[in-house]
């Protein structure tokens, strides 16, 4: 080891770190590169003349030498870049340049028309030789608005009715004589238009008569329709003694009202419970020849309870295959009871019922035999009893899900007709689900709503409010009715307005729980197809005569007994125009 090495080892300050070595290498590389550039420039300077004697060769080298090309760049045309630079140069001129560009006229594109050419294949050839062309569906045409001289009947309960016309309606600020005459005409079921009793027959009195209805029970501190009102949750529950009194009085009122419908002294009434609504209609209403009831919505448990009480029913709104729809009209899938059309002859009706009962028994026997044969067949294959039980449980679960699919929907509506209405009446009197035990209206019986008086009924009136509104720069008068709007109120109002108004419009709001009642009424009319049945054309006439003492005027009764496609419609807006010749709705 020499002396230099020993000095370096003994003096650590002279040690070189890796960082210092790398810096020295970078510096040497830069020096070599700079020397090469100077040498190359000196060689080129000998051939290129300088502008002066004091020219700096290194400065000239960096001024004249173009920028080194990037080896990783693409070969692109610099024309777009130059164009962009030139355009940006124009914009750099300031705001004036921008306004000059915006003010340049836009070149007009000529409107070129495509020359008409003769089709390669004629339409006649397609019709003769192309079956696909013939099978193409035609374009749907826009449906023309329906027009009728009579307003349609809505069997769903409405909560609001708004009338708009150019002239005022005498709905508020009635005189004493008008209010008294309207009340007397409604309570005594007098048609003030045709009778000569000395009562006031002014439009105000008749309009007030159209805003009345009967209700039981009536508790001012509760809102009993709709049953889910918000102001019912603040009330304290009723005592057991009060519940017993309410149930007893309700039973009397319900029985009296049902007897009025059976005797055709009342055209219809509603029973509104917490979880379901029932519409009872007299014979002749809606083209039905017997007393009938519509129950909505229902559940599998309620339908099973009706079946257990041997109450026959059908489900007209239940969807399914065409064969299933036909089977629904003839035999309920759950009740197994027929829904044959009621014949005029009692012998034919008895014969039809016997045939249906025989067919139902045979179908039930076949189903039982199939179940037994299936279980025996699985046992013969050596399947364990546990597996067989599991298969049967899965089958029952699927069947239950299929039956519960329509619960609480419009499809679950039930139609009960004829003598079964009496059994259904007894079922409602004794069923525990009719009067709720818990909830906001616990212990309060269902609400009964009717157009005529009955035992224990309370006379109620709709809330009326009139105002002026501006539409399209014109002034209109608006009258709003709020409350329980039964089906007889709309014909009363339209009959009055048609006499004094040339044009008016009505807007209605439907209670959602009663929508299926109107839909089922339309379905029953379309299924019966009474318009093409000559023997059934006299049905509305007999129904009108039999309901002559039901408490409504003859014009409304005739409209309710009609069984045409435009007689029932759950409309939201009704328009009347004297020029158009009647009502149009959507």
TAVENMO-V30965 format. One record per helix or strand of 2 or more residues. SS is the DSSP state (helix for helix, strand for strand). FROM is the first residue (numbers start at 1). TO is the last residue. If there is no record, write none. Layout:
ss=SS from=FROM to=TO
ss=SS from=FROM to=TO
//
This chain:
ss=helix from=3 to=10
ss=helix from=12 to=14
ss=helix from=18 to=45
ss=helix from=57 to=64
ss=helix from=79 to=91
ss=helix from=95 to=102
ss=helix from=123 to=129
ss=helix from=131 to=135
ss=strand from=146 to=148
ss=strand from=158 to=165
ss=helix from=176 to=187
ss=helix from=203 to=209
ss=strand from=212 to=216
ss=helix from=230 to=232
ss=helix from=240 to=262
ss=strand from=268 to=272
ss=strand from=277 to=281
ss=helix from=285 to=287
ss=strand from=292 to=296
ss=helix from=300 to=308
ss=helix from=322 to=330
ss=helix from=346 to=380
ss=helix from=385 to=404
ss=helix from=410 to=412
ss=strand from=414 to=417
ss=helix from=420 to=430
ss=strand from=447 to=450
ss=strand from=458 to=461
ss=strand from=463 to=471
ss=strand from=474 to=485
ss=helix from=487 to=500
ss=strand from=503 to=510
ss=helix from=512 to=528
ss=helix from=530 to=532
ss=helix from=534 to=536
ss=helix from=539 to=546
ss=helix from=554 to=561
ss=strand from=573 to=577
ss=strand from=582 to=585
//
